[in-house]
Amino acid sequence: MSDLHVIIAGGGLGGLALAQGLRRAGISAAVYEKDSTAAFRNQGYRIRINSDGITALGAVLTPQAYEVFTATAATPGSRMDAFDHQLNLLHAQELPPVPDLPGGGHLAVNRMTLRQILLSGLDKAVHYGARLTRYDTDRSGSVTAHFADGTSATGDVLIGADGVNSATRRQYLPQAQVVDAGLRLLYGKVPFAGDQARALVPPELLGLWTTVIGPGKRFVGLAPVQYREPMHRATARLASDIELSDDSDYLACVFGTRREQIPCTDEELFAMNGAELKALTLSLVEGWHPGLVEIVSRQDPASIFPVSVRTSVPVATWETTAVTLLGDAIHVMSPAIGVGANTALRDARVLTARLVQASGGRPLADALHAYEEEMIGYGFDAVRASAARGHNLVGQDPLPSTEV
């Protein structure tokens, strides 16, 4: 076991993946998560896991947990087609397969299922109800994280994996901006528990991700999650100590539009219940292809929730200290190219490797600087690409011109 102790603020996918990688490498780590429990709030639904994410999970998870991940991931193929609102094909895209990766490098997972896999084996390392408010450093180089409940924790490194509203980022990089991208999304899902709902969806809409673009750049995104075997069977076969909640096949259904096209204020939007959000969505797709309207109408009202899309503004390299950032805390992006979670998982893999080097004798500052240089490159490239595609396809605000 290394003498290095790592404090991770935030128990999202990136923070948990880092904790898994460090645990596997024999490096002490503790995760401090603001939510009171792992299931405190809706974590979202389907996530695309690309080759970066698959490679990262293969590096940080135990072999058994990685097998559970691949067994519970859907393999919807590699089509990412776009249609108009009458379901006329606008653009067909087939992503190339990545050799030697499950699903050819194109998987779809249920977010909560992946989160439960990432939590496996970390029971004693994850502390809930611990919202970071600030941190201090001392002359020895140690970092002390302070939490809203009055407790604190001291370690050699603090990793801010505390999401888009990161308190770590606000203190560490006050110049780093997160801005409203101008889009509002309504996430929901269509259960496939019965054959009737599944039969409503034409096969051409069941690819890796399908975008339907309507008037005013309103859009609906569709993506299936169809399991190959029940959860309990997968864990019993591969890792009986990993507990997963039961889930059944569904179609993720995301409606999005410019904020100006929502006929209410943000305050009113975020106060709506699921039935009201469903009615709002149906009013905004009125006149679209009847088959698509029927799919939207099949959403489970209890599953629908609104999201304001925000994006980081890329910043220049900063001076390395014993504090650094990971995932949405530094490079939150719109979902336009579907790589936000994958980029956070990549961060976890790269940072794990650098901290392993530090535990083996490389100066900690050098190891963290190497991580930051690499992460800033691919992370902000993804932010820029997401903003560009979101602007061209669905009217996302361009990144501010103050970008460095």
C-alpha positions as a printed Julia matrix, in Angstrom:
404×3 Matrix{Float64}:
   0.0     0.0     0.0
   1.31    3.42   -0.98
   1.66    6.17    1.65
  -0.19    8.56   -0.68
  -3.71    9.48    0.42
  -6.14   10.99   -2.09
  -9.28   12.94   -1.22
 -11.95   12.84   -3.95
 -14.7    15.46   -3.69
 -17.67   14.05   -5.6
 -19.03   10.56   -6.09
 -20.19   10.76   -9.69
 -18.98    8.42  -12.42
 -15.57   10.09  -12.76
 -14.85   10.31   -9.04
 -15.89    6.71   -8.44
 -13.87    5.47  -11.42
 -10.81    7.22   -9.98
 -11.45    5.64   -6.58
 -11.7     2.21   -8.22
  -8.44    2.73  -10.11
  -6.59    3.88   -7.0
  -7.98    1.01   -4.93
  -6.85   -1.46   -7.57
  -3.37    0.14   -7.52
  -3.12   -0.01   -3.71
  -3.38    3.76   -3.21
  -5.5     5.05   -0.33
  -8.47    7.15   -1.42
 -11.67    8.45    0.17
 -14.7     9.81   -1.69
 -16.85   12.57   -0.18
 -20.24   12.89   -1.85
 -22.79   15.63   -1.1
 -25.85   13.4    -1.64
 -27.15   11.58    1.42
 -27.26    8.19   -0.33
 -26.27    6.66   -3.65
 -29.92    6.71   -4.78
 -30.75   10.17   -3.39
 -31.68   11.7    -6.78
 -32.28   10.81  -10.37
 -28.93   10.07  -12.0
 -30.3     9.99  -15.55
 -30.76    7.08  -17.88
 -28.88    5.76  -20.87
 -25.23    6.7   -21.48
 -23.23    5.95  -24.57
 -19.86    4.41  -23.66
 -17.33    4.78  -26.46
 -13.85    3.33  -26.87
 -12.34    5.89  -24.45
 -14.86    4.97  -21.77
 -14.56    1.23  -22.34
 -10.76    1.42  -22.21
 -10.89    3.51  -19.05
 -13.27    1.1   -17.29
 -11.06   -1.82  -18.3
  -8.12   -0.07  -16.65
  -9.74    1.01  -13.37
 -12.21   -1.8   -12.58
 -11.34   -5.24  -11.29
 -11.59   -7.91  -13.99
 -14.79   -9.24  -12.41
 -16.45   -5.82  -12.24
 -15.41   -5.08  -15.82
 -17.06   -8.33  -16.94
 -20.26   -7.28  -15.18
 -20.08   -3.92  -16.96
 -19.77   -5.53  -20.4
 -22.47   -8.11  -19.62
 -24.99   -5.43  -18.56
 -24.2    -3.06  -21.44
 -26.41   -3.01  -24.5
 -24.9    -3.33  -27.97
 -27.13   -1.2   -30.22
 -24.68   -1.02  -33.11
 -22.94    2.06  -34.45
 -25.6     4.0   -36.39
 -26.07    7.67  -35.5
 -28.65    8.82  -38.06
 -30.52   12.12  -38.29
 -34.1    12.54  -39.56
 -36.42   15.47  -40.08
 -39.64   15.73  -38.06
 -41.53   13.71  -40.7
 -38.91   10.94  -40.37
 -37.23   11.58  -43.69
 -33.56   10.64  -43.47
 -31.29   13.69  -43.4
 -27.95   12.12  -42.67
 -26.83    8.52  -42.2
 -23.73    7.92  -40.14
 -22.06    4.62  -39.27
 -19.23    4.89  -36.77
 -16.27    2.61  -37.49
 -15.83   -0.38  -35.17
 -12.91   -0.43  -32.75
 -11.2    -3.83  -32.89
 -10.96   -5.96  -29.75
 -13.46   -3.9   -27.75
 -16.91   -5.2   -26.74
 -19.65   -3.97  -29.03
 -17.0    -2.75  -31.43
 -16.38    0.12  -29.02
 -20.02    1.26  -29.05
 -22.02    0.37  -25.94
 -25.06    1.81  -24.17
 -25.46    1.48  -20.41
 -27.99    2.46  -17.8
 -26.39    5.2   -15.69
 -27.54    3.8   -12.35
 -26.3     0.32  -13.27
 -22.86    1.68  -14.1
 -22.86    3.74  -10.92
 -23.64    0.64   -8.85
 -20.8    -1.25  -10.53
 -18.45    1.65   -9.78
 -19.56    1.65   -6.14
 -18.84   -2.06   -5.69
 -16.12   -2.68   -3.12
 -15.98    0.98   -2.06
 -18.38    0.78    0.9
 -15.85    1.98    3.46
 -14.31    4.59    1.16
 -17.44    6.58    0.22
 -18.81    9.14    2.68
 -22.26   10.56    1.97
 -23.74   13.86    3.1
 -20.33   15.52    2.74
 -20.61   18.66    0.61
 -17.26   20.35    0.09
 -17.32   24.06    0.92
 -13.6    24.96    0.83
 -10.09   23.6     1.27
  -6.83   24.7     2.89
  -3.21   23.76    2.2
  -0.36   23.84    4.7
   3.4    24.24    4.45
   3.96   20.49    4.32
   1.87   20.32    1.15
  -1.1    18.56    2.73
  -4.62   19.55    1.72
  -7.56   19.72    4.12
 -11.07   19.6     2.68
 -13.85   21.18    4.72
 -17.47   20.05    4.44
 -20.8    21.73    5.12
 -21.51   19.5     8.13
 -18.43   20.81    9.93
 -16.22   17.8     9.31
 -12.94   17.82    7.42
 -10.47   15.41    5.83
  -6.74   15.77    5.18
  -4.7    14.13    2.43
  -1.84   14.59    0.01
  -4.06   15.44   -2.96
  -7.56   16.85   -3.4
  -9.39   15.9    -6.59
 -12.35   18.12   -7.4
 -14.79   15.74   -9.07
 -17.73   17.69   -7.71
 -19.54   18.4   -10.96
 -20.69   21.45  -12.86
 -21.25   23.48   -9.67
 -17.83   22.51   -8.32
 -16.83   24.31   -5.12
 -13.3    23.09   -5.75
 -13.18   24.87   -9.11
 -14.64   28.08   -7.72
 -11.82   28.33   -5.18
  -9.01   26.86   -7.28
  -9.73   28.38  -10.71
 -12.05   31.35  -10.17
 -11.32   32.44  -13.75
 -12.87   29.26  -15.18
 -16.35   30.04  -16.5
 -19.36   27.79  -16.87
 -22.06   29.37  -19.06
 -25.63   28.61  -20.08
 -25.58   27.02  -23.54
 -29.1    28.24  -24.32
 -30.73   24.8   -24.51
 -33.28   23.09  -22.28
 -33.69   19.32  -22.34
 -36.52   17.12  -21.1
 -35.2    13.63  -20.34
 -37.57   10.69  -20.17
 -37.89    7.06  -21.09
 -40.34    4.81  -22.89
 -40.57    1.43  -21.12
 -40.23   -1.6   -23.37
 -41.75   -3.95  -20.79
 -44.51   -4.92  -23.21
 -44.22   -5.73  -26.89
 -46.65   -2.98  -27.87
 -44.34   -0.05  -27.06
 -41.32   -1.76  -28.58
 -43.24   -2.49  -31.79
 -44.03    1.22  -32.19
 -40.38    2.07  -32.8
 -39.14    1.37  -36.34
 -35.77   -0.45  -36.47
 -34.13    2.57  -38.12
 -34.76    4.56  -34.91
 -33.04    1.99  -32.7
 -29.41    2.78  -33.48
 -26.73    3.96  -31.1
 -28.29    7.44  -31.17
 -30.98    8.91  -33.44
 -31.64   12.64  -33.77
 -34.96   13.92  -35.11
 -34.8    17.63  -35.98
 -37.95   19.7   -36.29
 -38.89   23.32  -36.95
 -36.9    25.92  -35.04
 -34.19   23.29  -34.4
 -36.37   21.57  -31.84
 -35.21   18.0   -31.6
 -35.9    14.58  -30.14
 -33.08   12.18  -29.38
 -33.78    8.45  -29.16
 -31.52    5.68  -27.87
 -32.44    2.14  -26.76
 -31.16    0.17  -23.8
 -31.93   -3.52  -24.41
 -30.32   -5.98  -22.04
 -28.92   -9.34  -23.11
 -29.72  -11.05  -19.79
 -31.33  -10.13  -16.45
 -29.14   -8.27  -13.98
 -29.3   -10.94  -11.29
 -28.24  -13.6   -13.76
 -25.23  -11.58  -14.91
 -24.01  -10.92  -11.38
 -24.64  -14.5   -10.23
 -22.57  -15.75  -13.16
 -19.74  -13.25  -12.91
 -19.53  -11.54   -9.49
 -22.09  -12.47   -6.84
 -20.81   -9.75   -4.49
 -21.93   -6.96   -6.86
 -25.56   -5.98   -6.25
 -27.46   -4.35   -9.1
 -31.0    -3.03   -9.15
 -33.31   -4.8   -11.56
 -34.02   -2.94  -14.77
 -35.9    -3.67  -17.97
 -35.5    -2.58  -21.58
 -36.39    0.98  -22.47
 -35.96    3.74  -25.02
 -34.31    6.92  -23.76
 -36.25    9.88  -25.17
 -34.82   13.39  -24.94
 -36.62   16.49  -26.19
 -34.59   19.67  -26.58
 -35.05   23.22  -27.75
 -33.78   26.76  -27.33
 -34.85   28.24  -24.0
 -36.82   30.95  -25.86
 -39.14   28.31  -27.3
 -40.21   27.04  -23.88
 -43.47   28.9   -23.1
 -42.61   29.43  -19.45
 -39.81   30.64  -17.22
 -37.05   28.35  -16.02
 -38.48   28.59  -12.51
 -41.84   27.35  -13.78
 -40.21   24.64  -15.94
 -38.24   23.18  -13.07
 -41.29   23.22  -10.81
 -43.4    21.1   -13.2
 -44.26   17.5   -12.41
 -43.75   14.65  -14.86
 -47.25   14.79  -16.31
 -46.9    18.53  -16.95
 -43.49   18.05  -18.58
 -44.91   15.32  -20.81
 -47.79   17.56  -21.87
 -45.33   20.36  -22.6
 -43.2    18.06  -24.76
 -46.23   16.86  -26.72
 -47.32   20.45  -27.36
 -43.88   21.24  -28.78
 -43.88   18.27  -31.2
 -47.43   18.85  -32.44
 -47.64   18.21  -36.19
 -44.57   15.97  -36.25
 -44.76   12.45  -37.71
 -47.6    10.58  -35.94
 -45.31    7.66  -35.16
 -42.84    9.9   -33.4
 -45.56   11.71  -31.47
 -46.86    8.31  -30.35
 -43.39    7.33  -29.12
 -43.12   10.58  -27.13
 -46.6     9.99  -25.69
 -45.47    6.6   -24.35
 -42.94    8.15  -21.98
 -43.39    7.28  -18.34
 -44.35   10.63  -16.76
 -42.5     9.73  -13.56
 -39.29    9.43  -15.58
 -39.29   12.93  -17.1
 -37.07   15.69  -15.73
 -35.69   18.98  -17.14
 -32.05   19.98  -17.58
 -30.38   23.29  -18.42
 -27.45   22.65  -20.72
 -24.27   24.35  -19.56
 -20.75   24.34  -20.9
 -17.28   25.2   -19.68
 -15.28   27.88  -21.43
 -11.77   26.5   -22.09
  -9.01   28.11  -20.03
  -5.25   28.16  -20.33
  -2.96   25.86  -18.35
  -2.74   26.83  -14.69
  -0.04   26.46  -12.05
  -0.08   22.92  -10.66
  -0.68   22.42   -6.93
  -1.85   19.52   -4.79
  -5.41   20.28   -5.96
  -6.73   19.32   -9.38
 -10.01   18.79  -11.2
 -11.78   15.97  -13.03
 -14.84   15.55  -15.23
 -17.64   18.13  -15.27
 -15.85   20.15  -12.59
 -13.44   21.36  -15.3
 -14.81   20.45  -18.75
 -18.58   20.17  -18.61
 -20.0    20.11  -22.13
 -23.28   19.83  -23.99
 -24.39   16.3   -24.9
 -24.19   17.1   -28.62
 -21.49   14.51  -29.34
 -22.25   12.27  -26.37
 -18.8    12.13  -24.78
 -19.14   13.92  -21.42
 -19.17   10.76  -19.29
 -16.51    9.14  -21.45
 -14.22   12.13  -20.99
 -14.64   11.94  -17.2
 -13.84    8.21  -17.28
 -10.77    8.97  -19.38
  -9.72   11.54  -16.77
  -9.97    8.84  -14.11
  -7.78    6.46  -16.09
  -5.11    9.07  -16.87
  -5.05   10.47  -13.32
  -4.85    6.99  -11.81
  -1.79    6.26  -13.94
  -0.12    9.52  -12.92
  -0.82    8.97   -9.22
   0.61    5.47   -9.5
   3.79    7.11  -10.82
   3.77    9.49   -7.84
   3.37    6.61   -5.42
   6.4     5.01   -7.08
   8.69    7.99   -6.57
   7.86   10.53   -9.29
   7.4    13.99   -7.71
   3.71   14.5    -7.05
   3.67   17.95   -8.67
   5.23   16.52  -11.85
   2.69   13.7   -11.98
  -0.27   16.05  -11.5
   1.1    18.5   -14.07
   1.39   15.69  -16.62
  -2.25   14.75  -15.96
  -3.42   18.35  -16.29
  -1.57   18.95  -19.55
  -3.08   15.83  -21.12
  -6.56   16.38  -19.71
  -6.72   20.04  -20.74
  -5.94   19.0   -24.32
  -8.52   16.29  -24.9
 -11.05   17.7   -22.41
 -11.35   21.14  -23.93
 -11.18   19.68  -27.45
 -14.35   17.77  -26.52
 -15.94   20.94  -25.12
 -15.24   22.78  -28.39
 -16.47   19.91  -30.58
 -19.66   19.56  -28.51
 -20.37   23.28  -28.7
 -19.76   23.4   -32.46
 -22.02   20.44  -33.25
 -24.67   21.63  -30.84
 -24.64   25.08  -32.47
 -24.87   23.73  -36.01
 -27.43   21.02  -35.31
 -29.77   22.38  -32.66
 -28.89   26.04  -32.09
 -26.69   25.86  -29.0
 -25.03   29.18  -28.12
 -21.47   29.4   -29.47
 -18.7    29.44  -26.9
 -17.96   32.97  -25.68
 -15.25   34.83  -27.57
 -13.35   35.28  -24.31
 -12.11   31.69  -24.67
  -8.33   31.4   -24.14
